[in-house]
Amino acid sequence: MKKRLPPTPTQQEVSLSDDEFIVSKTDGEGKITYINRVFMQTSGYTEAELLDQNHRMIRHPDMPHGLFQHMWNTLKNGNEFIGFVKNLCKNGGHYWVFAHVTPDHDAQGSFRGYYSVRRKPEKNAITTIAHLYDAMNQVEQNNGGRSAASASAQHMLEYIADKELSYDEFILQLDSH
Ligand SMILES: Cc1cc2nc3c(=O)[nH]c(=O)nc-3n(C[C@H](O)[C@H](O)[C@H](O)COP(=O)(O)O)c2cc1C
């Protein structure tokens, strides 16, 4: 299949309404197996375009790789991840979400993939987090290569540790203002 070029970002923002939730499920490798209607409406992609793809298809270039490295480390350790994510729409616009991602198990407790629910974030949180992500992107540019994501994830965790907070505490505190 021909590889599609990612859309060019327009910095045009689309906002979720207070009662909308974007839901998706993936297999163990992160390949999308389910999306709800709000996911399609917000991103502008059809079900056929999204199923079997990795969520990286909607990754916005302003998002640091280090954040996703931290997300995957958290999930691989069997823990739930929360965080603020800027996603890219098919038309180049974007939408910010407060995301909750969790490993998904069947009734017998066997791992079967991942599950994510996202809602509209607190507006004030975005200013702070976008600042932190800019700094992480700068760290990635300065490092380059394989160590870039680890270096920016470390930058984020040190920035948060300086506030004497855990990552989750920092995120929840930002979202509560
Ligand atoms: C359940 C689940 C939901 C995800 N949701 C998003 C998302 O909304 N946006 C995004 O850019 N990446 C999301 N990811 C992470 C992507 O799989 C990918 O790691 C990320 O886009 C960064 O790409 P990279 O791993 O090449 O750095 C999700 C992963 C999982 C398992």
The ligand as an ORCA input file, in Angstrom:
! r2SCAN-3c Opt
* xyz 0 1
  C      -4.213      2.887     23.481
  C      -3.201      3.831     22.889
  C      -3.603      5.115     22.563
  C      -2.693      6.020     21.986
  N      -3.166      7.259     21.649
  C      -2.337      8.109     21.015
  C      -2.811      9.377     20.578
  O      -3.969      9.768     20.803
  N      -1.941     10.180     19.907
  C      -0.642      9.812     19.645
  O       0.097     10.580     19.006
  N      -0.163      8.618     20.064
  C      -0.979      7.773     20.747
  N      -0.492      6.555     21.152
  C       0.964      6.288     21.015
  C       1.385      5.849     19.618
  O       1.238      4.458     19.501
  C       2.871      6.241     19.343
  O       3.712      5.671     20.310
  C       3.042      7.779     19.348
  O       2.196      8.388     18.413
  C       4.465      8.264     19.127
  O       5.091      7.694     18.076
  P       6.546      7.106     18.303
  O       6.335      5.882     19.183
  O       6.991      6.825     16.922
  O       7.352      8.180     18.995
  C      -1.355      5.632     21.739
  C      -0.953      4.328     22.081
  C      -1.858      3.444     22.656
  C      -1.414      2.051     23.011
*
